[in-house]
Amino acid sequence: MTDLTGKVALITGASRGIGEAAAREFAAAGAKMVLVARSRDRIAELAGEIGHDAVAVPCDIARYWEVEAAVNAAIEAFGRIDILIGNAGVLQPITHLADADPDEWGQVIDVNIKGVFNGMRAAIPVMAAQGGGTIITVSSGAAHAPLEGWSAYCTSKAGAAMLTRAAHLENADKGLRIMGLSPGTVATQMQRDIKASGVNPVSELEWEDHIPPEWPAKCLLWMCGDQADTHLGEEISLRDEGIRRSVGLIA
């Protein structure tokens, strides 16, 4: 296990799914945790379970000033920020482009692209001043191929993937480690929503076809160590058996 003793990690979308699993994984590795999500009660409960080395910060990541306040809360609580996991994301609306509600479609862009930007914009100057840090964006296979009914999600994930590459290009020389993780399909509430929609082949998958959220959580932890340095600026796919083996998920 990558040792994060003395490190401070901020995870967006920490209230459930991959974010919650990553929070538990990082805390077990010794990190001090800053849990960010809109679900105030759930992240407060999770912080209580982790203990005194965790703080909960309610936040709408689509609003820059709220994300900046979350980063400032991390510094106030623990003195620094070493890791940013840009995990928060939304899928709905699942609808054909011609039928999409413009405001709902735009909200996906606000959360999935602007939310990633807001986290980077708030954290990068702090990390650069410290002399280093790690930023990982949770991506998706949807960033690379269109899927029926998912125009907002696919577009937003493609934008976030390019944003991650741009951030690496501009900040690698400042000691920042920036990359993405495409986890594949994960057994979370999002997959239940996809199943219920009945739209495109992803909805036809069975629950047993999805990996548990603990797998991407363990991969995110692995990516925080120098063993992942050969992937800086890239998007790691958890569908890759070589990656799964390196992380220790398969023999």
Stockholm file with secondary structure:
# STOCKHOLM 1.0

chainA/1-251         MTDLTGKVALITGASRGIGEAAAREFAAAGAKMVLVARSRDRIAELAGEIGHDAVAVPCDIARYWEVEAAVNAAIEAFGRIDILIGNAGVLQPITHLADADPDEWGQVIDVNIKGVFNGMRAAIPVMAAQGGGTIITVSSGAAHAPLEGWSAYCTSKAGAAMLTRAAHLENADKGLRIMGLSPGTVATQMQRDIKASGVNPVSELEWEDHIPPEWPAKCLLWMCGDQADTHLGEEISLRDEGIRRSVGLIA
#=GR chainA/1-251 SS CCCCTTCEEEEESTTSHHHHHHHHHHHHTTCEEEEEESCHHHHHHHHHHHCTTEEEEECCTTSHHHHHHHHHHHHHHHSCCCEEEECCCCCCCCBCGGGCCHHHHHHHHIIIIIHHHHHHHHHHHHHHHHTCEEEEEECCGGGTSCCTTBHHHHHHHHHHHHHHHHHHHHHGGGTEEEEEEECCSBSSHHHHHHHHHTCTGGGGCCGGGSBCTHHHHHHHHHHTSGGGGGGTTSEEETTCHHHHHHHTSCC
#=GC SS_cons         CCCCTTCEEEEESTTSHHHHHHHHHHHHTTCEEEEEESCHHHHHHHHHHHCTTEEEEECCTTSHHHHHHHHHHHHHHHSCCCEEEECCCCCCCCBCGGGCCHHHHHHHHIIIIIHHHHHHHHHHHHHHHHTCEEEEEECCGGGTSCCTTBHHHHHHHHHHHHHHHHHHHHHGGGTEEEEEEECCSBSSHHHHHHHHHTCTGGGGCCGGGSBCTHHHHHHHHHHTSGGGGGGTTSEEETTCHHHHHHHTSCC
//
